[in-house]
Structure formats: structure tokens, C-alpha cells
Amino acid sequence: MHQILLYQLRCNKPLVPEEEIANMLQWEELEWQKYAEECKGMIVTSPGMKPSSVRIDQLDREQFNPDVITFPIIVHFGIRPAQLSYAGDPQYQKLWKSYVKLRHLLANSPKVKQADKQKLVQREVR
């Protein structure tokens, strides 16, 4: 662990130095692509943020406001853990199961009443 921390301290530097942002915005597309490819797969850290470290999958240099120069945008394509989304919630799972079951029953029944359609819409909303 000691060696890992030494390595991190030795290699710790900003991804994009603040004084070089303006120059980077002037780069040709090919030059920017080369830089972005070098950064792809790197783990970047921002203490205090959640999560504090992410892998760079894409680096975008779009400037939304021409008057203010901003840092490139780090894009990470990740999957949210089930416990942080609705899929991990038991109540949601129960409602989803009842919705899918009712939808299947209505799709396979010869005559669907208006009340049944309304019940399906209500479950979908819930």
C-alpha cells in the first residue's frame, strides 16, 4: 500500500492544467482526439466529490457559454448499482411484478374492459 500511495503522490497532476485550457480549445480536431485517446481509461480523482474517482471513457471540450472558458467534460459510462435505483427497492419490484402480470393478462384476454385499461394505467403511474 505504501508503494501505491507513493506512486499516486508522484504522478498526481491536473488532467488539464488551468493555464493550457485556452490553447487546448484552439487545437485541431485530430490533435484533440489524440489527447482524448491518451486520457481514455485513466482514473481521475476529485476529493470531496461522490464518487471521488471515475474512469474516463470520453473527454468533451464543448463550450456552452462562449464568454466563459470551462474545463473539458469527463464522461464515464457506468451502470448505477441496483441499491441506488428503483430496481433494488422491494416495494418497486412488487409493483413492477403486478404491473407486468396485469399487462400480460390484458394482452391475452379476448375482451378488455375500459376499467381494466384504467387499472393498468394506474399501476404504470404508481
C-alpha positions in Angstrom: 0.0 0.0 0.0 2.9 2.3 0.8 4.2 1.9 -2.8 0.8 2.7 -4.2 0.4 5.9 -2.2 4.0 7.0 -3.3 3.1 6.3 -6.9 -0.1 8.4 -6.6 1.7 11.3 -4.9 4.5 11.2 -7.6 2.0 11.1 -10.5 -0.6 13.5 -9.1 -1.1 16.3 -11.6 -4.2 18.0 -13.1 -5.7 16.3 -16.2 -5.9 19.7 -17.9 -3.6 22.5 -16.5 -5.6 25.6 -16.0 -3.2 27.8 -18.0 -3.5 25.5 -21.0 -7.3 25.3 -21.4 -7.4 28.2 -23.8 -4.7 26.6 -26.0 -6.5 23.3 -26.0 -9.7 24.8 -27.3 -7.7 26.0 -30.3 -6.3 22.6 -31.2 -7.2 20.9 -34.4 -9.8 18.1 -34.2 -7.2 15.4 -34.8 -4.8 16.8 -32.1 -7.7 16.9 -29.6 -8.8 13.3 -30.5 -5.2 12.1 -29.9 -5.1 13.8 -26.4 -8.6 12.4 -25.6 -7.5 8.9 -26.6 -4.4 9.2 -24.3 -6.7 10.1 -21.4 -9.3 7.3 -22.2 -9.2 4.7 -19.4 -7.4 6.9 -16.9 -8.7 7.1 -13.4 -9.2 10.7 -12.3 -9.8 11.8 -8.7 -11.6 14.8 -7.3 -11.6 14.7 -3.5 -14.9 15.6 -1.9 -17.0 14.6 -4.9 -19.1 11.5 -5.0 -17.8 9.3 -6.4 -14.3 10.7 -5.8 -12.7 8.7 -8.6 -14.0 7.8 -12.1 -12.6 6.2 -15.2 -12.5 8.5 -18.3 -14.5 7.0 -21.1 -14.8 10.2 -23.1 -13.4 13.7 -22.9 -15.5 16.5 -24.4 -14.3 20.0 -25.0 -17.7 21.7 -25.8 -18.0 25.2 -24.5 -21.7 26.1 -23.8 -21.0 29.7 -23.0 -18.6 31.5 -25.4 -17.8 34.2 -22.7 -16.6 31.7 -20.1 -13.9 29.1 -20.7 -14.6 25.9 -18.9 -12.7 22.7 -18.3 -13.3 19.7 -20.6 -16.2 17.4 -19.5 -15.2 14.0 -18.3 -17.8 11.4 -19.4 -18.0 8.0 -17.6 -20.3 5.3 -18.9 -21.3 3.4 -15.9 -24.1 1.4 -14.5 -25.8 2.6 -11.4 -25.8 0.0 -8.6 -29.3 -1.6 -8.1 -29.4 -0.5 -4.5 -29.2 3.2 -5.6 -32.0 2.9 -8.1 -35.6 1.8 -8.1 -34.7 -1.8 -9.3 -33.3 -2.6 -5.8 -36.4 -1.4 -3.9 -38.6 -4.3 -2.8 -41.8 -2.1 -3.0 -40.9 -1.1 -6.6 -40.2 -4.8 -7.5 -43.6 -5.8 -6.1 -45.4 -3.0 -8.1 -43.5 -3.8 -11.3 -44.4 -7.5 -11.0 -48.1 -6.8 -10.5 -48.0 -4.3 -13.5 -46.3 -6.8 -15.8 -48.7 -9.6 -14.7 -51.8 -7.4 -15.4 -50.3 -6.2 -18.7 -49.8 -9.8 -19.8 -53.3 -10.8 -18.7 -54.9 -7.9 -20.6 -52.8 -8.6 -23.7 -54.0 -12.3 -23.8 -57.7 -11.7 -22.9 -60.2 -11.6 -25.8 -62.1 -8.6 -24.5 -60.5 -5.8 -22.4 -62.8 -3.6 -20.4 -62.2 0.1 -20.0 -61.9 -0.4 -16.2 -59.1 -2.9 -16.7 -57.3 -0.5 -19.1 -57.6 2.3 -16.4 -56.3 -0.1 -13.7 -53.2 -0.8 -15.9 -52.6 2.9 -16.4 -52.8 3.5 -12.7 -50.3 0.7 -11.9 -48.0 2.1 -14.6 -48.1 5.6 -13.0 -47.5 4.1 -9.5 
